[in-house]
Structure formats: C-alpha cells, structure tokens
Amino acid sequence: MNTSQQTKTSHNTRRLIPVTTWNQYHDWPSTSGLRHFIFNGHRNGFDRVVKRAGRRVLIDENAFFDWVDGQNSDH
C-alpha cells in the first residue's frame, strides 16, 4: 500500500475521542481549550465536531482537523 492509499484509509477511519483523553492522542488543544470550543460551538461551528453519547462528550477526530483547516481558510 503506497502513502496516498494509507492516507485515504486513515482519513476514512473514524475515531471518536472522549474530551477527557484527547491529550493522550494530541498535544493541542488542551482539555480546557476543547471545552471552550465546545461551549462556543454554536458560534464557531465546533458543534459539527462534537458527538454526544449519553453524558460522554466525544470529538470526531477527522471533523476536528477539517474544522481547523476551515478556520485557517477563513482568515
């Protein structure tokens, strides 16, 4: 499998990460930073990234990076 196929495969894989364990996978943003984005999700579009399962708040990893890319293209 070449690099472009690996990228497509990994991008198609959906990983939902609990907010409380986000920093085990990524250094940025911090847990408190994520909570800020979630609280203001209706204003900043972050609500597309958040999935809720009962009381658990999960971050769709691919949607998060798409959201970050969208934030950079707006400015």
C-alpha positions as CSV (number, residue, x, y, z in Angstrom):
1,M,0.0,0.0,0.0
2,N,1.5,3.3,-1.0
3,T,1.5,6.5,1.1
4,S,-1.6,8.1,-0.7
5,Q,-3.6,4.9,-0.1
6,Q,-2.5,4.9,3.6
7,T,-3.7,8.5,3.9
8,K,-7.0,7.8,2.3
9,T,-7.5,4.7,4.5
10,S,-6.6,6.5,7.7
11,H,-8.7,9.5,6.7
12,N,-11.8,7.3,6.1
13,T,-11.4,5.7,9.5
14,R,-13.5,7.5,12.1
15,R,-12.2,7.9,15.6
16,L,-14.2,9.4,18.3
17,I,-12.1,10.5,21.2
18,P,-13.5,11.5,24.6
19,V,-12.6,15.0,25.6
20,T,-11.0,13.7,28.8
21,T,-8.5,11.6,26.9
22,W,-7.9,13.9,23.9
23,N,-4.4,14.8,25.2
24,Q,-3.3,11.2,25.1
25,Y,-3.6,11.5,21.3
26,H,-2.8,15.1,20.5
27,D,-0.9,17.9,22.3
28,W,-3.2,20.7,21.1
29,P,-5.7,21.9,22.2
30,S,-5.7,21.3,25.9
31,T,-8.7,19.8,27.6
32,S,-9.8,23.2,28.8
33,G,-9.3,24.6,25.3
34,L,-11.5,21.9,23.9
35,R,-14.2,22.7,26.5
36,H,-14.0,26.4,25.4
37,F,-14.5,25.4,21.7
38,I,-17.4,23.1,22.8
39,F,-19.1,25.8,24.9
40,N,-19.0,28.2,22.0
41,G,-19.7,25.6,19.3
42,H,-22.9,27.3,18.1
43,R,-20.9,30.4,17.3
44,N,-17.7,29.0,16.0
45,G,-19.0,25.9,14.1
46,F,-17.4,23.5,16.5
47,D,-20.7,21.8,17.1
48,R,-20.1,19.8,13.9
49,V,-17.1,18.2,15.6
50,V,-18.8,17.2,18.9
51,K,-20.7,14.0,19.2
52,R,-22.6,13.1,22.4
53,A,-23.4,9.6,23.7
54,G,-25.3,10.0,26.9
55,R,-23.2,12.1,29.2
56,R,-20.0,11.4,27.2
57,V,-18.7,14.1,25.0
58,L,-16.7,12.8,22.1
59,I,-14.6,14.6,19.5
60,D,-14.7,13.3,15.9
61,E,-11.0,13.5,15.1
62,N,-11.4,13.9,11.3
63,A,-14.1,16.5,11.7
64,F,-11.8,18.4,14.2
65,F,-9.0,18.7,11.7
66,D,-11.4,19.7,8.9
67,W,-12.7,22.4,11.3
68,V,-9.2,23.6,12.0
69,D,-8.5,23.7,8.2
70,G,-11.7,25.7,7.8
71,Q,-10.7,28.2,10.5
72,N,-7.4,28.8,8.7
73,S,-9.1,29.4,5.4
74,D,-11.5,31.9,6.8
75,H,-8.6,34.3,7.9
